[in-house]
Amino acid sequence: RTQSRNISKADQFDHFDIPQLNVLIMIVGSRGDIQPFCALAQALKENFGHRVRIATHKEHESFVMDQGVEFHPIGGEPRKLMAFMV
């Protein structure tokens, strides 16, 4: 019989040599499209020490930064770009 033990997400990867990465996540969309990627960015930053930035429209800057994630602006009008992509 084996005993289970609690292993953090980062501990599961201790046997890998994972370098710290610079990650840029580019999102065209609404706040609802951006929100899950903020959670992903936080996890990559907190659990693995990666530098993560989200590139999206200027109107979402404060939301992204309030999540503790770096922000990089992209151009274009969000509504026109979303209509083009859907």
C-alpha positions in Angstrom: 0.0 0.0 0.0 1.3 3.4 -0.9 0.7 6.6 0.9 -0.4 9.6 -1.0 1.2 12.9 -0.2 0.3 16.4 -1.2 2.5 17.7 -4.0 2.4 21.3 -5.1 2.2 22.0 -8.8 5.8 23.3 -8.9 7.1 20.3 -7.0 5.7 18.0 -9.7 8.2 19.6 -12.1 11.3 19.7 -9.8 12.9 16.8 -11.7 12.8 18.8 -14.9 15.2 21.6 -15.7 12.7 24.2 -16.7 14.4 27.5 -17.6 12.7 30.8 -16.8 10.9 32.0 -19.9 9.7 35.3 -21.3 6.1 34.6 -22.3 3.8 37.0 -24.2 0.2 36.1 -24.5 -1.6 38.2 -27.2 -5.4 38.4 -26.9 -7.9 40.2 -29.2 -11.2 40.3 -27.4 -13.3 41.4 -24.5 -12.5 41.4 -20.8 -14.1 38.0 -20.6 -11.7 36.7 -23.2 -8.7 38.2 -21.3 -9.6 37.0 -17.8 -8.7 33.3 -18.1 -5.3 34.2 -19.6 -4.6 36.5 -16.6 -5.1 33.4 -14.4 -2.7 31.4 -16.6 -0.2 34.3 -16.5 -0.3 34.4 -12.7 0.2 30.6 -12.5 3.2 30.7 -14.8 4.7 33.6 -12.9 4.0 32.3 -9.3 4.7 28.6 -9.8 7.5 28.6 -12.3 9.1 32.1 -12.1 8.4 33.0 -15.7 8.1 36.6 -16.9 4.6 36.8 -18.4 3.1 39.7 -20.3 -0.3 40.1 -21.8 -0.6 42.0 -25.0 -4.1 43.4 -25.6 -6.0 46.5 -26.2 -5.3 49.7 -24.1 -8.8 49.7 -22.7 -7.9 46.5 -20.7 -4.7 47.8 -19.3 -5.9 48.5 -15.7 -7.7 45.1 -15.5 -4.6 43.2 -16.6 -2.3 45.2 -14.3 -4.7 44.8 -11.3 -4.2 41.1 -11.7 -0.5 41.5 -11.2 0.4 40.8 -14.8 2.6 43.0 -17.1 0.7 44.7 -19.9 1.7 45.5 -23.5 -0.6 47.5 -25.7 -1.7 46.4 -29.2 -3.2 48.6 -31.9 -6.5 48.4 -33.7 -10.1 48.8 -32.6 -11.2 45.9 -30.5 -14.7 45.6 -31.8 -13.7 45.6 -35.4 -10.9 43.1 -34.8 -13.3 40.8 -32.9 -15.8 41.0 -35.7 -13.1 40.1 -38.2 -12.0 37.1 -36.1 -15.5 35.6 -35.4 
